[in-house]
Amino acid sequence: MGSVSADPIVTFPSGRDLNTPPDARLLHFNDVYHLDASSAEPAGGIARFITNHDLDFGVMQYRHLTSKCNFPWLLANVLDPGLGDDIPLGNAGKTHLITASNGIKIGLIGLGEKEWLETINSLPPGIIYRPASEVARELVPQLRAEGADIIIALTHMREPNDNKLAEELGSDMVDLILGGHDHYYAHSVINGVHVLRSGSDFKQLSYIELRRADPESGRRWDVDIWRRDIVRAVPEDADTVQLVEKLTAKLRKSLERPIGWTAAPLDGRFTTVRTKESNLGNFVCDLMRHYYGAECAIMAAGTIRGDQVYAPGPVRLKDVTDCFPFEDPLVVIKVTGKGIWDALENGVSLYPALEGRFPQVSNIRFIFNPSLPSGSRIVCAELGGEPLDPDRVYVVVTRGYMARGRDGYRSLLVRSEGGECDEIVSEENGILISALLRQYFMSLTVLARWKNWGPSLERHWSKVGKQIAKSHPVMERTGSSLTVLPSEPADPKFARSQGWGEWTPAKLRKLRDDISPLVGRAENDESESDSGSDVERVRQDARKLDRELAIMRRYFRKWCHKAGVSNGTTYENLPEEECDVNWTKPIAPQVEGRIQMVSTGSA
């Protein structure tokens, strides 16, 4: 992309006199994941100024969100037979015509790539994909007949597919291809068509001017393009800052609300996840594997950042985002058995140091001997109950961070980064671990289920849930034991005294249970029972509890370190009769002996 500048940078000059007014002006930006500014320039951020992830929570949620927009959503070449003949997915539009103030008409076509569809697990059955160029050839004449002077293809495809589209269509069919999907800035002219992608996260935008070309030039339009980097020197818009603060204030309240319930203590301590098998690591890795239907999953233990045992009781949205804060999505890659073996060797290479590279796994069992030289510590490894075949290629789910070779995982490096692993689902298309957990807990809700939980999500998560339950039991509740969710906390005046008697597990669970769960209408910020002095008092008690427990854990760890004491406490599951929850099914993640350590003598 070149150097970053606060001044406009010429991307493409037409050679025309820029003192003459253009016939059309366009601004283009794409792929927004973060509203906040980044730490490095260009900083971006919404205050200084959709993607394939619009379907992460299903078609019904996509349609709910689009219904709140005052602009059209376009996707012409992906059809859903369940909606009728020749109807695009999610009832999206195919084309749109914009008329500028000077009468110039701009025709827009929305196009996607086939590879994108293969990464989405919550699509309706029978989806039909049509080649982008084929659909464009049908729709462009219609737009021309409606008076379109300029034709723009709005795409969400990788750059090679945009380039192929330009090559196949040419400037007789389309004038500009404004693309996304790739998170970088790039421009090229292919077969007379300008192909432009304008970065991501509001970090760049493109300013485009079009002027009618001399008929003898063979072009319809002369195009000038400037890149604008959104750096910190660009003043923030006060109204937008205020809007973002208002929206994030709602989010902060949502973070305190339960989204699930666990009957088992979830062990996320660094001393556990970075040295041995953890029930939390097993649970998350199994979710990763079954979500994508892969053969195995490997996750660096440094992914788990909570460094605590999450006690039996409510699992809050805050617990999920604090424990899994990273924003690199999951990827699905093809790795040889030797590559998986080398990944496991890397994971245990620095043991017993509490290194984030220590592996948590799914459908893999291995034994390692830390007394052997680093790089030769794996004694044996199985995948799916069979010895790991060094020559066979396996389908593996892991973090994008690891597929970029970080933390020493060079054997998982993908080809786009210089490695040997082929990508099935790239970072662009992968789901975040936090979103994965969110959806799983939503699938367990038994009362006031989210209204946008559609059939496609239900089909997928029903299948995933059955597989997860084989290793991590889910407590089924009978209909007679369920009651209606309270709209207010069960005991809004509950307050803890300073005595140690108030620190029993039951009373601490009670405090968190008093905050109503994030289910039903609350999912769409439609709940009216999320305010009031009693509710806020309970929230304040919960926040105070979080602060006090954090201090206790910190000082207890320091005391253990100075005293030379290892906190090897074994935690037990909560008895079923004490799982007093009526709105969801409690989970109970397990340890299964996937990772075993031996000494030289026993090996």
JOSUL-V53439 format. One record per helix or strand. SS is the DSSP state (~ for helix, > for strand). FROM is the first residue (numbers start at 1). LEN is the number of residues. Records with the same first field share a line. If there is no record, write none. Layout:
# JOSUL-V53439
SS->FROM-LEN  FROM-LEN
This chain:
# JOSUL-V53439
>->9-4  24-5  74-1  78-2  88-1  93-1  95-5  105-8  128-2  150-7  176-4  185-6  193-6  204-9  221-9  258-5  266-2  296-5  309-2  313-4  330-7  359-4  364-5  378-6  386-2  393-7  414-1  421-5  445-1  473-2  584-1  587-2  595-3
~->46-3  52-4  58-9  81-3  89-3  114-4  132-14  159-11  215-3  238-18  270-4  279-14  301-3  317-7  337-12  400-4  406-3  410-3  415-3  433-11  455-15  479-3  500-4  505-9  520-5  533-31  576-3
